[in-house]
Amino acid sequence: MGRDKSTMLVDGVPMAARVAAALAAGGCVHVVAIGGDRAALGLTVVPDLHPGEGPLGGIITALRQLPDEVEAMFVASCDLPALTGAAVHAVLEALLDHPTADVAIAVGHRDQPLCSAWRPTALPTLEHLFHTGERRATAAVEALTVERVPVAAQVLVNVNTIADLHE
């Protein structure tokens, strides 16, 4: 896109702030941004352990900073401006309802691994994949026990181009 998507406005609100609001509405107690400088958006920022290394590195960073008493975390990319609290809650609940699953992912027209809930049990597999050169979240999901959660496709529309932003 040529610039930081997280600060681009949708209905007057930065995309990252919209996603953070959906996470909070869905039951996420602590919402943090991994990498970048989102503090200006009112978000707590955790430095990415693998900057520029793709989404898998960001998920690993998030899981590594997770307190021991927390049994799950939610991952949402900043370019999901239509994400809702209801969708976040449904995915989190699906993970918590399936104790053998490592990850629950939202599914609209296709799997959306960057709209997902993760257990810390996924971390060793993710780190192994990362150290072998993998950077895609989709590949990580394929290596884990997954619970797929149907979500309205319009909630999962991500913004990758200026044209997407205008839609």
Residue, then its C-alpha position, 0 to 999 in steps of 0.5 A: m500500500g506504500r504506507d502504514k495501513s494501521t493509521m489509515l482512516v475508515d469512517g474517520v477512525p484509524m484501522a488499528a483503533r477499529v480493530a482494537a475496539a472490536l477486540a475489546a468488545g469481544g472480550c479481550v482484556h489486554v489489547v496490544a499492538i505488535g511492532g511499529d509505533r501505534a502508541a499515538l493511537g492509544l495502543t500499548v506497543v510490544p516490540d516485534l521480536h522479528p521485525g519485517e519477518g512476516p506475520l508468523g514472527g508477530i504471532i510468536t512475539a505475542l505468544r512469548q509476552l503472554p502471561d502464564e495465567v492467560e490461556a488464550m490470545f487473539v490475533a487480528s491484523c490491523d487491516l480488518p476494519a469491519l471486524t466485530g466484537a461478536a466475531v472475536h467472541a465467537v472465535l475465542e469461545a470456540l477455542l476455549d470450548h475445544p481444549t485440544a485445539d491449538v488455534a481457532i480461526a475465523v472462516g468467511h469465504r476462506d480461512q483467515p489465520l490473522c483473525s484467530a485465537w491461539r493457545p500458548t501450546a502452539l508456540p513450540t511448533l510456531e518457533h520450529l517452523f519459523h526457524t526453518g524459514e517459514r513466515r506464513a501464518t497459513a503454514a503454521v495453522e496447517a501444522l496445528t490442531v485447528e478449530r474453524v469458526p464460520v464468520a460472516a465474510q464481510v467481517l473478514v474483508n481486509v484492506n490491501t489496496i487504496a481501492d479496498l479502502h474506498e470500498 
